[in-house]
Amino acid sequence: MAWPIQSQLQVAIQVTGILVEELLPDESRALRKRVSVIYSKGTTSLFLWEYFSDCALITDADAWRWVSDYIGNHPCLLFFFEHHAPPVFQLNNGSDLVALLGEMPMDEFYVTNAEASYLLCFSHHDILYAVGDAKTWLERKLSEIQR
């Protein structure tokens, strides 16, 4: 079954040559649920960021590119609105993530790791949210920008 951004994602993968692994449906559902419970009070709302209680954020149309600074050379898990793309996707590192997203029309996305120790979200309002372990990173980045 095709999902709305499937063709966009496939084109981005072809253009970049980046290795993207699709998690199994049960793994994808489990990760989405874990992230929701940890960071969004278990909501099933479309917009998880509406329920973040302890986050750092910045409004900047280019802030989505910063996520590679936090992720570095570690694997990451990318997901979108479930009705746009039910699967969760694993990428090798933050540079691959930003390169892939750069080839797609910007849509709201979420990024975490296998442990869900952090969650980064870039919303359709051009807001980058950081919760969990990523919160301190974004707070530091914001203080550097303000200097």
Backbone hydrogen bonds, N-H to C=O, Kabsch-Sander energy under -0.5 kcal/mol:
donor,donor_aa,acceptor,acceptor_aa,energy
5,I,84,H,-1.9
6,Q,3,W,-2.1
9,L,5,I,-2.5
10,Q,6,Q,-2.6
11,V,7,S,-2.3
12,A,8,Q,-2.2
13,I,9,L,-2.3
14,Q,10,Q,-2.2
15,V,11,V,-2.8
16,T,12,A,-2.2
17,G,13,I,-2.5
20,V,18,I,-0.5
21,E,90,Q,-2.4
22,E,20,V,-0.5
23,L,21,E,-0.5
23,L,88,V,-3.0
28,S,24,L,-2.6
29,R,25,P,-2.6
30,A,26,D,-2.3
31,L,27,E,-2.3
32,R,28,S,-2.4
33,K,29,R,-2.3
34,R,30,A,-2.6
35,V,31,L,-2.7
36,S,32,R,-2.3
37,V,33,K,-2.6
38,I,34,R,-2.5
39,Y,35,V,-2.7
40,S,35,V,-0.5
40,S,36,S,-1.9
42,G,36,S,-2.7
43,T,40,S,-2.0
48,L,46,L,-0.9
50,E,47,F,-1.4
51,Y,48,L,-2.3
52,F,49,W,-1.1
56,A,130,A,-2.2
58,I,128,L,-1.6
60,D,58,I,-0.7
60,D,126,D,-2.4
63,A,60,D,-1.7
65,R,62,D,-1.7
66,W,63,A,-1.5
67,V,64,W,-1.0
68,S,65,R,-1.1
69,D,66,W,-1.8
70,Y,66,W,-1.0
71,I,67,V,-2.6
72,G,68,S,-2.4
74,H,71,I,-1.3
76,C,91,L,-2.2
77,L,112,T,-3.2
78,L,89,F,-3.4
79,F,110,Y,-2.6
80,F,85,A,-0.6
84,H,81,F,-1.2
85,A,81,F,-2.2
89,F,78,L,-3.0
90,Q,21,E,-3.4
91,L,76,C,-2.6
92,N,19,L,-0.5
94,G,72,G,-2.8
95,S,72,G,-0.5
97,L,93,N,-1.7
98,V,94,G,-2.4
99,A,95,S,-2.4
100,L,96,D,-2.6
101,L,97,L,-2.8
102,G,98,V,-2.1
103,E,99,A,-0.5
103,E,100,L,-1.5
104,M,101,L,-1.7
109,F,122,F,-1.7
110,Y,79,F,-2.8
111,V,120,L,-2.6
112,T,77,L,-2.1
113,N,118,Y,-0.5
116,A,113,N,-1.5
119,L,131,V,-1.8
120,L,111,V,-2.7
121,C,129,Y,-2.1
122,F,109,F,-2.2
123,S,121,C,-0.5
123,S,127,I,-2.6
126,D,123,S,-1.7
128,L,58,I,-2.8
129,Y,121,C,-3.3
129,Y,127,I,-0.6
130,A,56,A,-2.4
131,V,119,L,-2.4
132,G,54,D,-0.5
133,D,117,S,-2.9
134,A,131,V,-1.3
135,K,132,G,-1.6
137,W,133,D,-0.6
138,L,134,A,-2.1
139,E,135,K,-2.3
140,R,136,T,-2.4
141,K,137,W,-2.3
142,L,138,L,-2.6
143,S,139,E,-2.0
144,E,140,R,-2.1
145,I,141,K,-2.1
146,Q,142,L,-1.8
147,R,143,S,-0.6
147,R,144,E,-0.8
